[in-house]
Amino acid sequence: MPLIVFLMLLSQDYSQRGYVESLGVFYPESAVNDSGHAIGEIHVRHESFFRPWTNFQLAGGIDVRMDSHHQTEREFRFDWQDRSRKRPLLSLRRLSAQYHRAGLTLEAGKQFVRWGRTDIVNPTDRFAPRDFLTVVDNEFLGIEAVRGTYEQGSNTVDVIWSPRLTPSRTPLLSQRWFIPPAGAPPFMVERDIPDGSQAGIRWSHVGFVEFAAAFYSGFDHLPSYELVPGSFVVRETYAQQRMIGGDVAVPLRLVSIKGEAGYFQSPDHLSDNYVLFVVQLERQAGEWFFVGGYGGEAITERGRQTADFNPNRGMTRTILARAGYTIDVRRDIFFETAIRENFDGIWSKIGYSHAFGQHWRVTTDFNLIRGKPVDFLGQYRRNSHGTVAVKYSF
Amino acid sequence: MNRTRLVIGLLFLAVSTAAFAQDPRTIVEEAQKRSLSMSQRYEGTLKVIDNKNKVTEKRWTFERIGSHGNSKSLLRFSAPAEVKGVALLVINHPDRSSDQWMWTPAVGRERRIALQDRSQRFFGTDFSFEDLEERDSDQFDYKLVDEETLEGAACWKIESRPKQKKVSQYSHSHVWVRKDNYVIVQIENFSKDKLVRRAKYSDIQRVQNIWTAHHIEMFDMGRNSRTILAFDKLQYNLPMKEEDFTIQAMRRER
């Protein structure tokens, strides 16, 4: 180990980056299951890249977190997998080895895999579980996988095999982002993470029109819930899932049109079978950028789940928009919104970001959430919140 | 002795007359030919100076394989820390506008820069995405406008207009080419008749037999801001591989 560190320090092909971020979150309204109005978090991230040979690279990264609201474990252990309910105090963000030769790239280890082309909702992004502890402010989790990518001219084939599922992190039962069903008695949740593997293939083409077709077979990284008869136990399971889908981007004179769609089938009938699609327009003008679109869903067959937690589907039948304005080289403002087509739920976020010097950035935003309790977005209507983040990047 | 002087004088006159008679395309092609290299690598330091004289510094590494209309380049930010790893891949084509993709590590996906978005500033600098393309002489029509002295050097002032196949934010440009070494020392870019950007090339040094500006100052007239790009560790004709200039290569974070 010391030898590796020494070699890294000697090497011209070692690079690193990271940040320390301090975050304050403020909720003006009380929640039924959470009396907290303010949360403080500290997050340290460090990533290293080491290339001992021209065709070979190692990438590693860790996260260290602490918070005032028990969203992070207090137990000191090194978490390799990121499958825990709470965020681990110290976790491996990524650790992978990558080899490339001619058009072929092979990567094995814990890594990030992103598929799809649209923003906000990505139907084909199947290998990208997220941390949804704060549903509207989420981030991606790495997965353990072997990935082979072959690029030849304007075509690329991407093949992925993951030995086990990394589930998305869902809101904690004792906190405000978990909405208890109305009138439900106290219950326990038993988690049942399946053992099987996941695999997928994506072919993409680059030309005047960019498009891709993708197939996935594995498990949904978002949970379904079943009541265990005669008990106060709810079983949290992850439905088997197959997805066939694709995405396309067409640049036109005034705007770029992007679309993405996927048909989801649950072989174990635990979850619904459905089609998810997104169509969006993009444009940059002066210092502005705009993204506006619509996310839709069509259910073809109902599953046997009692309930589920699926922000992707929760953001469908929805008008989605994102805009940003660069005031100058240091300052930006941004806006994001999702409005359900029946107006039963609305989420809007407005923020301001200011960089100081070469390392510091302060970002503040406010998230307004309104709607009816029966709506995916509307159920979080007591969770409007403001955040202030101070970040030091290195 | 007098005879020798006469011969030299006549020769000089002949060369000057030939140069004056040169059509602008020939001048630009000669400039392009003299800057030809199979690859290029440099580390760039950018100072962005806004209209209130606030200075922001950025750094990138730049690698190119091929030349002019047949080149591919990969630019990757190394500072400031918050943009470290952000990369831009530019595939230039001899007969049309380039293809460009940007990789942002925090997002984990590449994004194509659409043609209509190429006039945008590149990551807060005064260079637009289009300014990072390599110009190929065949994509423009030329007209010799004038002859001027710039920074003490005699120059041809040439107007270039993009041909129809070339999509450009600029209606035309004025290019100053030094007569002694065919180095471009200034480009003024116009949108209709309005000057929008001016690039000044200075600190011209000979590197591996290629006269190269080590200092580019880009003025954004609309914003009244400028970016100074200084080249360091510049090298030509390094061994490079085509496979390192692909979307997959851009995603390989370093």
HADDOCK unambig.tbl for C-alpha pairs under 7 A between the chains (distance, minus, plus):
assign (segid A and resid 15 and name CA) (segid B and resid 254 and name CA) 6.18 0.50 0.50
assign (segid A and resid 17 and name CA) (segid B and resid 81 and name CA) 6.69 0.50 0.50
assign (segid A and resid 49 and name CA) (segid B and resid 254 and name CA) 5.73 0.50 0.50
assign (segid A and resid 102 and name CA) (segid B and resid 243 and name CA) 5.64 0.50 0.50
assign (segid A and resid 103 and name CA) (segid B and resid 243 and name CA) 6.33 0.50 0.50
assign (segid A and resid 114 and name CA) (segid B and resid 108 and name CA) 6.37 0.50 0.50
assign (segid A and resid 114 and name CA) (segid B and resid 109 and name CA) 6.35 0.50 0.50
assign (segid A and resid 251 and name CA) (segid B and resid 114 and name CA) 6.08 0.50 0.50
assign (segid A and resid 253 and name CA) (segid B and resid 116 and name CA) 6.41 0.50 0.50
assign (segid A and resid 254 and name CA) (segid B and resid 116 and name CA) 6.54 0.50 0.50
assign (segid A and resid 284 and name CA) (segid B and resid 117 and name CA) 5.65 0.50 0.50
assign (segid A and resid 286 and name CA) (segid B and resid 120 and name CA) 6.44 0.50 0.50
assign (segid A and resid 329 and name CA) (segid B and resid 124 and name CA) 4.97 0.50 0.50
assign (segid A and resid 358 and name CA) (segid B and resid 80 and name CA) 5.54 0.50 0.50
assign (segid A and resid 359 and name CA) (segid B and resid 80 and name CA) 6.86 0.50 0.50
assign (segid A and resid 359 and name CA) (segid B and resid 81 and name CA) 6.42 0.50 0.50
assign (segid A and resid 393 and name CA) (segid B and resid 81 and name CA) 5.31 0.50 0.50
assign (segid A and resid 393 and name CA) (segid B and resid 82 and name CA) 5.56 0.50 0.50
assign (segid A and resid 394 and name CA) (segid B and resid 81 and name CA) 4.95 0.50 0.50
